[in-house]
Amino acid sequence: MNKAVVIGGGFGGIASALRLRAKGYDVAIIDQRGRLGGRAQQHKIDGFVFDAGPTVVTVPFLFEELFSLFDKKMEDYINLVPVEPWYRFVFPDQSHFDYGGTIEDTLANIDEIEPDDKVGYMALLAQSEAIFDVGFTKLSDKPFHKISTMLAQVPALIRLKCHRTVWQMTCAYLKNDKLRQAFSIQPLLVGGNPFATTSIYSLIHFVERKWGVHFAMGGTGAMVDGLEKLMREEGIEIKLHTSVSSLTIEANRITQVHTNDGSFLCDKLVSNIDPKFLYRHLVPKENQKMGAKLKTKHAKSSMGLYVLHFGTTKKYSDVVHHTIWLGKRYEALLSDIFDKKILADDFSLYLHRPTATDPSMAPEGCDSFYVLAPVPNNLSGIDWAAKEQEYGDKIIEALERTIMPDLSAHIVHRFAKTPTDFEQDFSSVEGSGFSIAPSFQQSAWFRFHNKAEGPENLFLCGAGTHPGAGLPGVLSSAKVVDRLIAPASQ
C-alpha cells in the first residue's frame, strides 16, 4: 500500500504532500480549516486583502524546489518580488534605521547612527555566515532523531559559541543600543526571545543578506493558491473542513486516520499540527516513547501573537512595506511577555503594509495593514475577549501619535486575532504563535523529532519540529521528512 496522509495544511504539510507525491505515493492532505495554508489564511473584505500569517519570504529556492519536483517553474504559479528596504526600524525618539539593500547601503545607514559600529557589523555578518554554513547549509534538512547526530555537531557548536544567546552575540560586535536591538530581533520572527534564544538563530541575518527579502504579489495567500493549484494538478486529494478524531494503530503502525468525514487508509502519516496537540490528543500514551512524553509535558511554548488587521481610506506612502516599531523597553518588555506572562501597557510592533508593493491589495487610494504584537501565550490567563478592543485601541493610538497621523479617522474593516483564536482555529497548544520556543534546550535533537517518537510510520513536520518555525524552517522540515521516507514501492 502506498497511501500517505498529511494532517495539517500549513506550508510544512503542503511541502510534505508534494514531496511524497513526487516519491510516488497516493497523497491526501487533511485540514480543519476551509482553506489551506495553516496560519497563512487570507481575508478579503470590500476590495481589501488581509494576509493573516507569514509575510516575509527569505529563501525562495525552498519554494522553487517544490515546483521543480514536477518539472514546473514557480514563476508560472507565484510572482515573488524583492522588497527594499527589508525593514525600517522606528525608535522611540522617532529616528529610524533602514536595513536592506547592499552591504554599502547598510553601512551607510549604520554610519548615521554609530560610525564605530561599521567594523563590528562586518564582523557580526561574518559570524552569522559561519553559523549559517553549519546551521543552515549542513543541518537544516538533516534528520536529528538520533543523539549521535547531535553529538557529532558539538565541536562546531562550541567553536561558534552557540551557547551564547542572540543578544549576547550581537552585543559582542555592536555597542549602540539601537543597532543592538535591530540586529538581535530576528528570533522574534520564529517565536524566540533574543535574550534566551541560542545564537544559532543569528544565521537568519545572513539568510536575509544572501537571498534578500521577498513578497508574493497578491499576498501570502497567493502563494498558498499557487501551491494548491500544483497539488491538484499532480493528483493530491485535498480535504478541507475535516478534523482528525482518532488513529487506528496496529503493531505500532498507524493503519487508518479517522475524521468527521470518513476514514483514510494509511501507509505513511505526516503530521503538520502542533506536536503537543498530536501527542496529547491523537497518539495514545502507550504508543509514545519517553522522549515524546517528556517534551509534550515540559517543552516551553513560544509567545503568543496579537494580530490587528485594518484598512485605511487614505494612503500612508511614507510607511514602507515592513516596519519594526520599537517601544521604550526592550529586555524588560520581553521578560514580561516570555517570563512573567503579563500583558504590559507598552509594546513593540511589526507593521506590514503590503500595498507598498502591491497596490491591488486595497481599493484605489487605500491601504491594507497588519500589525503584529508579541504577547504572552495563554498560560497567562489573559481574557482576550475583555482585553482585545482596549489593546487594539492602544496600538492604533501609538501608531497615530508617531508614524500614521489621523489614523483613527481613516480606519475601516478593523478586526484582530489573539492567542485564543490561535488555540481555537489552529489547535495551537496554549495559544502559542510558533509551537515550542527555539531555546538551545529545545533545538535540534531536543526538539520534537521528525521521525516520531511513537508509531513507526509517523513523521512530523512544521514549526514544533527540527529545524524550527518560520517559512524556511517549516519548508526544511518537509525536506527532513523527505529524507526519512523511502520512495513508494512499485
C-alpha positions as CSV (number, residue, x, y, z in Angstrom):
1,M,0.0,0.0,0.0
2,N,1.4,3.4,-1.0
3,K,-1.1,5.7,0.7
4,A,0.2,8.7,2.5
5,V,-1.9,11.0,4.6
6,V,-0.8,14.5,5.7
7,I,-2.6,16.1,8.7
8,G,-2.5,19.9,8.6
9,G,-2.3,22.1,5.5
10,G,0.3,24.6,6.6
11,F,3.4,25.2,4.4
12,G,5.1,22.3,6.1
13,G,2.2,20.0,5.3
14,I,1.9,21.3,1.7
15,A,5.6,20.8,1.1
16,S,5.5,17.3,2.6
17,A,2.4,16.3,0.5
18,L,4.2,17.4,-2.7
19,R,7.4,15.7,-1.8
20,L,5.5,12.4,-1.1
21,R,3.6,12.7,-4.3
22,A,6.9,13.1,-6.2
23,K,8.0,9.8,-4.5
24,G,5.1,8.0,-6.0
25,Y,2.6,8.0,-3.1
26,D,-1.1,8.5,-3.3
27,V,-1.4,11.5,-1.1
28,A,-4.4,13.0,0.8
29,I,-3.9,16.2,2.9
30,I,-6.4,17.0,5.6
31,D,-7.1,20.3,7.2
32,Q,-9.8,21.5,9.7
33,R,-10.0,25.0,8.0
34,G,-11.8,25.8,4.9
35,R,-8.6,26.9,3.2
36,L,-5.1,25.5,3.0
37,G,-2.2,27.5,4.4
38,G,-2.4,26.9,8.2
39,R,-1.8,30.2,9.8
40,A,-1.3,31.7,6.3
41,Q,-5.0,32.4,6.0
42,Q,-6.3,35.4,3.9
43,H,-9.3,37.6,4.4
44,K,-10.9,39.6,1.6
45,I,-13.4,42.4,2.5
46,D,-14.7,45.0,0.1
47,G,-11.6,45.1,-2.0
48,F,-9.1,44.9,0.9
49,V,-6.9,41.8,1.1
50,F,-5.5,40.9,4.5
51,D,-2.9,38.2,5.0
52,A,-3.1,36.6,8.4
53,G,0.1,34.6,8.6
54,P,3.7,34.9,7.5
55,T,4.5,37.9,5.3
56,V,8.3,37.6,4.6
57,V,9.9,35.2,2.1
58,T,13.7,34.9,2.6
59,V,14.6,31.6,0.9
60,P,12.8,31.5,-2.5
61,F,14.6,28.3,-3.6
62,L,12.8,26.3,-1.0
63,F,9.5,27.1,-2.9
64,E,11.2,26.7,-6.3
65,E,12.2,23.1,-5.3
66,L,8.6,22.1,-4.9
67,F,7.7,23.0,-8.4
68,S,10.9,21.6,-9.9
69,L,10.0,18.2,-8.4
70,F,7.4,18.0,-11.2
71,D,9.5,19.8,-13.9
72,K,7.5,23.0,-13.4
73,K,8.5,26.6,-12.7
74,M,7.4,28.6,-9.7
75,E,7.1,31.8,-11.7
76,D,4.2,30.2,-13.6
77,Y,2.3,30.0,-10.3
78,I,3.7,32.6,-7.9
79,N,5.1,36.0,-8.5
80,L,7.8,36.8,-6.0
81,V,9.3,40.3,-6.0
82,P,12.1,41.8,-3.9
83,V,11.3,44.3,-1.2
84,E,13.6,47.2,-0.2
85,P,14.3,48.3,2.4
86,W,13.9,44.9,4.0
87,Y,12.8,46.5,7.3
88,R,12.6,50.0,8.7
89,F,13.3,50.2,12.4
90,V,11.5,53.1,14.1
91,F,12.8,54.0,17.6
92,P,11.0,55.8,20.4
93,D,12.8,59.1,19.6
94,Q,11.3,58.8,16.1
95,S,14.7,58.2,14.5
96,H,14.8,55.3,12.1
97,F,17.2,52.8,10.6
98,D,16.6,51.3,7.2
99,Y,18.0,47.8,6.8
100,G,18.4,46.1,3.4
101,G,19.9,46.5,0.0
102,T,23.6,46.3,-0.5
103,I,26.2,46.0,2.3
104,E,27.3,49.5,1.4
105,D,23.7,50.7,1.9
106,T,23.6,49.1,5.3
107,L,27.0,50.5,6.3
108,A,25.9,54.0,5.2
109,N,22.8,53.7,7.4
110,I,24.8,52.4,10.4
111,D,27.2,55.4,9.9
112,E,24.3,57.8,10.6
113,I,23.6,56.1,14.0
114,E,27.0,54.9,15.2
115,P,30.1,55.1,12.8
116,D,32.2,53.0,15.1
117,D,29.8,50.0,14.7
118,K,30.5,49.6,11.0
119,V,33.5,47.4,11.7
120,G,31.5,45.5,14.3
121,Y,28.7,44.9,11.8
122,M,31.0,43.3,9.3
123,A,32.4,41.0,12.0
124,L,28.8,40.2,13.0
125,L,27.9,39.4,9.4
126,A,31.0,37.1,9.2
127,Q,29.9,35.3,12.3
128,S,26.4,34.9,11.1
129,E,27.7,33.4,7.8
130,A,29.9,31.0,9.7
131,I,26.8,29.9,11.7
132,F,24.8,29.7,8.5
133,D,27.4,27.4,6.9
134,V,26.7,24.9,9.7
135,G,23.2,25.5,10.9
136,F,21.5,26.0,7.6
137,T,23.6,24.6,4.8
138,K,24.7,21.4,6.6
139,L,22.0,20.8,9.2
140,S,18.6,22.4,8.4
141,D,17.4,19.5,6.2
142,K,19.2,16.6,8.1
143,P,17.3,14.3,10.5
144,F,18.1,14.8,14.2
145,H,16.2,11.9,15.8
146,K,19.5,10.2,16.8
147,I,21.5,11.5,19.7
148,S,24.7,10.6,17.8
149,T,23.8,13.2,15.1
150,M,23.6,15.9,17.8
151,L,26.8,14.8,19.5
152,A,28.7,15.0,16.2
153,Q,27.8,18.7,15.9
154,V,29.0,19.6,19.4
155,P,32.6,20.7,18.3
156,A,31.2,23.0,15.7
157,L,28.6,24.5,18.1
158,I,31.3,25.1,20.7
159,R,33.6,26.7,18.1
160,L,30.8,29.0,17.0
161,K,30.0,29.8,20.7
162,C,26.4,28.8,20.1
163,H,25.9,28.6,23.9
164,R,25.5,32.4,23.7
165,T,22.2,34.0,23.2
166,V,21.4,36.1,20.2
167,W,21.6,39.2,22.4
168,Q,24.9,38.2,23.8
169,M,26.3,37.6,20.4
170,T,25.0,40.9,19.0
171,C,26.5,42.8,21.9
172,A,29.9,41.2,21.3
173,Y,30.0,43.1,18.0
174,L,27.9,46.2,18.3
175,K,27.9,48.9,21.0
176,N,25.0,51.1,20.0
177,D,21.7,50.1,21.7
178,K,19.6,50.9,18.7
179,L,21.7,48.8,16.4
180,R,21.8,46.0,19.0
181,Q,18.0,45.9,19.1
182,A,17.8,46.0,15.3
183,F,20.2,43.1,14.8
184,S,19.0,40.9,17.6
185,I,15.3,41.0,16.9
186,Q,15.3,38.1,14.4
187,P,14.4,35.4,16.9
188,L,11.0,37.1,17.4
189,L,10.2,36.2,13.8
190,V,10.3,32.5,14.8
191,G,8.9,32.8,18.4
192,G,12.0,33.2,20.4
193,N,13.2,35.7,23.0
194,P,16.6,37.2,21.8
195,F,17.7,37.1,25.5
196,A,17.1,33.3,25.7
197,T,17.3,32.0,22.1
198,T,20.6,30.3,21.1
199,S,22.7,32.3,18.7
200,I,22.3,29.5,16.1
201,Y,19.3,31.6,15.1
202,S,21.6,34.5,14.2
203,L,22.0,32.8,10.9
204,I,18.7,34.5,9.9
205,H,20.7,37.6,9.4
206,F,22.9,36.0,6.8
207,V,19.9,34.3,5.2
208,E,18.4,37.8,4.6
209,R,21.8,39.0,3.2
210,K,22.2,36.0,0.9
211,W,18.8,36.0,-0.7
212,G,17.1,39.2,0.3
213,V,13.5,39.7,1.4
214,H,10.7,39.0,-1.0
215,F,6.9,39.3,-1.1
216,A,4.4,37.4,-3.2
217,M,2.2,39.6,-5.3
218,G,-1.4,39.0,-4.1
219,G,-0.1,38.3,-0.6
220,T,1.0,35.1,1.1
221,G,-2.5,33.7,0.3
222,A,-1.5,33.9,-3.4
223,M,1.4,31.6,-2.6
224,V,-1.0,29.1,-1.0
225,D,-3.2,29.3,-4.1
226,G,-0.3,28.6,-6.4
227,L,0.8,25.6,-4.4
228,E,-2.8,24.3,-4.1
229,K,-3.0,24.6,-7.9
230,L,0.1,22.5,-8.3
231,M,-1.2,19.9,-5.8
232,R,-4.4,19.5,-7.6
233,E,-2.6,19.2,-11.0
234,E,-0.5,16.4,-9.5
235,G,-3.5,14.5,-8.2
236,I,-3.2,15.2,-4.4
237,E,-6.5,14.8,-2.7
238,I,-7.3,17.9,-0.6
239,K,-9.9,17.5,2.2
240,L,-10.9,20.8,3.9
241,H,-13.3,21.3,6.9
242,T,-12.0,17.9,8.0
243,S,-10.9,17.2,11.6
244,V,-9.0,14.1,12.7
245,S,-10.7,12.4,15.6
246,S,-8.6,9.3,16.1
247,L,-6.0,6.9,14.7
248,T,-6.1,3.2,14.3
249,I,-2.7,1.8,15.5
250,E,-1.8,-1.8,14.9
251,A,1.6,-3.4,15.7
252,N,3.0,0.1,16.3
253,R,1.9,1.3,12.9
254,I,-0.9,3.7,12.0
255,T,-3.2,2.0,9.6
256,Q,-6.2,4.4,9.4
257,V,-6.9,8.0,10.1
258,H,-10.5,8.7,11.2
259,T,-12.1,12.1,10.6
260,N,-15.5,13.8,10.8
261,D,-15.8,13.0,7.1
262,G,-14.8,9.4,6.9
263,S,-11.6,7.3,7.3
264,F,-8.4,7.1,5.3
265,L,-6.2,4.1,4.9
266,C,-2.6,5.0,5.7
267,D,0.8,3.6,5.0
268,K,2.7,6.8,5.9
269,L,1.3,9.6,8.1
270,V,2.9,13.0,8.3
271,S,1.7,15.4,11.0
272,N,1.9,19.2,10.4
273,I,-0.1,20.0,13.5
274,D,1.3,21.2,16.8
275,P,3.3,18.3,18.2
276,K,1.9,18.9,21.7
277,F,-1.6,18.6,20.3
278,L,-0.7,15.5,18.4
279,Y,0.7,13.6,21.3
280,R,-1.9,14.8,23.8
281,H,-5.0,14.1,21.7
282,L,-4.2,11.7,18.8
283,V,-1.4,9.3,19.8
284,P,-2.2,7.2,22.8
285,K,0.4,7.3,25.6
286,E,1.0,3.6,25.3
287,N,2.2,4.3,21.7
288,Q,4.6,7.1,22.7
289,K,8.3,6.8,23.6
290,M,9.6,8.6,26.6
291,G,11.0,11.5,24.6
292,A,7.6,12.4,23.2
293,K,6.0,12.2,26.7
294,L,8.7,14.4,28.3
295,K,8.6,17.1,25.5
296,T,4.8,17.1,25.5
297,K,4.7,17.7,29.2
298,H,7.7,20.0,29.7
299,A,8.6,21.8,26.5
300,K,8.0,25.6,26.8
301,S,5.8,27.1,24.2
302,S,6.6,30.3,22.2
303,M,5.0,33.6,23.0
304,G,1.5,34.4,21.6
305,L,0.6,36.8,18.9
306,Y,-1.9,39.7,18.8
307,V,-2.6,40.4,15.1
308,L,-4.6,43.6,14.3
309,H,-5.9,44.0,10.7
310,F,-7.4,47.1,9.2
311,G,-7.7,49.1,6.0
312,T,-7.4,52.8,5.6
313,T,-9.3,55.2,3.4
314,K,-6.1,57.1,2.7
315,K,-2.6,56.0,1.6
316,Y,0.3,56.2,4.0
317,S,3.0,56.5,1.4
318,D,5.7,57.3,4.0
319,V,5.2,53.9,5.6
320,V,7.4,51.2,4.0
321,H,6.4,47.6,3.4
322,H,7.9,46.2,6.7
323,T,8.3,48.4,9.7
324,I,9.6,47.3,13.2
325,W,8.1,49.9,15.6
326,L,10.1,49.6,18.8
327,G,8.8,50.7,22.2
328,K,10.8,52.3,25.0
329,R,11.5,49.0,26.8
330,Y,13.3,46.0,25.2
331,E,14.6,43.4,27.6
332,A,12.1,44.3,30.3
333,L,9.2,44.1,27.8
334,L,10.3,40.7,26.5
335,S,10.7,39.5,30.1
336,D,7.0,40.5,30.7
337,I,6.0,38.5,27.6
338,F,8.1,35.4,27.9
339,D,8.8,35.1,31.7
340,K,6.2,36.9,33.7
341,K,3.4,36.3,31.1
342,I,1.8,39.6,31.7
343,L,0.2,42.0,29.2
344,A,2.2,45.2,29.6
345,D,0.8,48.6,28.8
346,D,3.6,49.1,26.3
347,F,4.6,47.1,23.3
348,S,6.8,46.7,20.2
349,L,5.2,46.1,16.9
350,Y,5.7,44.7,13.4
351,L,3.7,46.7,10.9
352,H,3.0,45.2,7.5
353,R,1.9,47.4,4.6
354,P,1.6,45.1,1.6
355,T,0.1,47.9,-0.6
356,A,3.5,49.5,-0.6
357,T,4.5,46.7,-3.0
358,D,1.1,45.5,-4.3
359,P,-1.5,48.3,-4.5
360,S,-4.1,45.8,-5.7
361,M,-4.4,44.5,-2.1
362,A,-6.7,47.6,-1.3
363,P,-9.1,49.7,-3.3
364,E,-7.6,52.7,-5.1
365,G,-6.4,55.4,-2.8
366,C,-6.5,53.0,0.2
367,D,-4.0,50.9,2.2
368,S,-4.1,47.4,3.8
369,F,-2.4,46.8,7.1
370,Y,-1.4,44.1,9.5
371,V,0.0,44.9,12.9
372,L,1.6,42.1,15.0
373,A,2.4,42.5,18.7
374,P,4.2,39.7,20.6
375,V,2.1,38.9,23.7
376,P,2.1,36.2,26.4
377,N,0.7,32.8,25.4
378,N,-2.5,31.5,27.0
379,L,-0.6,30.3,30.1
380,S,-1.0,34.0,31.1
381,G,-4.8,33.5,31.7
382,I,-5.5,36.8,29.9
383,D,-9.2,37.2,29.0
384,W,-8.8,38.3,25.4
385,A,-12.5,38.8,24.9
386,A,-12.3,41.6,27.5
387,K,-8.9,42.9,26.6
388,E,-8.7,42.8,22.8
389,Q,-10.5,46.1,22.0
390,E,-8.6,48.1,24.5
391,Y,-5.3,46.6,23.4
392,G,-6.0,47.4,19.8
393,D,-7.0,50.9,20.6
394,K,-3.7,51.5,22.3
395,I,-1.8,50.2,19.3
396,I,-3.8,52.5,17.0
397,E,-3.2,55.5,19.2
398,A,0.6,54.8,19.3
399,L,0.8,54.5,15.5
400,E,-1.3,57.6,15.1
401,R,0.9,59.6,17.5
402,T,4.1,58.6,15.7
403,I,4.1,57.4,12.0
404,M,0.5,57.3,10.9
405,P,-1.2,60.7,11.5
406,D,-5.0,60.8,11.7
407,L,-5.1,57.0,11.6
408,S,-8.2,56.6,13.7
409,A,-10.2,58.8,11.3
410,H,-9.4,56.7,8.3
411,I,-9.7,53.1,9.6
412,V,-12.2,50.6,8.0
413,H,-12.7,46.9,8.5
414,R,-10.8,46.5,11.7
415,F,-10.5,43.0,13.3
416,A,-8.0,41.1,15.3
417,K,-6.7,37.6,16.1
418,T,-5.5,36.7,19.6
419,P,-3.8,33.7,21.2
420,T,-7.3,32.4,22.0
421,D,-8.1,32.4,18.2
422,F,-4.8,30.6,17.5
423,E,-5.7,27.9,20.1
424,Q,-9.3,27.5,18.7
425,D,-8.6,27.8,15.0
426,F,-5.2,26.0,14.6
427,S,-5.2,23.6,17.6
428,S,-2.2,25.6,18.8
429,V,-1.5,24.4,22.4
430,E,-1.5,27.3,24.9
431,G,-2.2,29.7,22.0
432,S,1.4,29.8,21.0
433,G,2.3,31.6,17.8
434,F,5.1,29.3,16.8
435,S,4.7,26.0,18.7
436,I,7.6,25.4,21.1
437,A,10.2,28.1,21.7
438,P,13.5,28.0,19.9
439,S,15.8,27.9,23.0
440,F,19.1,25.9,23.0
441,Q,17.4,23.2,25.1
442,Q,14.6,22.9,22.5
443,S,16.7,22.8,19.3
444,A,17.9,20.0,17.0
445,W,17.7,16.7,18.9
446,F,16.0,18.4,21.8
447,R,13.1,19.5,19.6
448,F,10.2,17.2,18.6
449,H,11.7,14.6,16.2
450,N,10.7,14.5,12.6
451,K,10.8,10.7,12.9
452,A,8.1,10.4,15.5
453,E,8.9,9.1,19.0
454,G,5.9,6.9,18.5
455,P,4.3,4.7,15.8
456,E,6.8,3.5,13.3
457,N,5.2,5.1,10.2
458,L,4.5,8.5,11.8
459,F,6.6,11.6,10.8
460,L,6.4,15.2,11.9
461,C,7.0,18.5,10.1
462,G,6.2,22.1,10.9
463,A,7.2,24.7,13.5
464,G,7.5,22.5,16.5
465,T,9.9,20.1,14.8
466,H,13.5,20.4,13.6
467,P,14.7,22.8,12.4
468,G,12.1,25.2,13.7
469,A,9.5,27.9,12.9
470,G,9.3,30.4,10.1
471,L,8.9,29.7,6.4
472,P,12.5,28.4,5.8
473,G,12.2,26.2,8.9
474,V,8.9,24.5,8.1
475,L,9.8,24.0,4.4
476,S,13.1,22.5,5.6
477,S,11.3,20.2,8.0
478,A,9.5,18.8,5.0
479,K,12.9,18.1,3.4
480,V,13.9,16.2,6.5
481,V,10.7,14.1,6.3
482,D,11.5,13.5,2.6
483,R,14.9,12.1,3.6
484,L,13.3,9.8,6.1
485,I,10.6,8.2,3.8
486,A,11.6,5.8,1.1
487,P,10.0,6.1,-2.4
488,A,6.7,4.3,-2.8
489,S,7.1,0.6,-3.8
490,Q,6.2,-0.2,-7.4
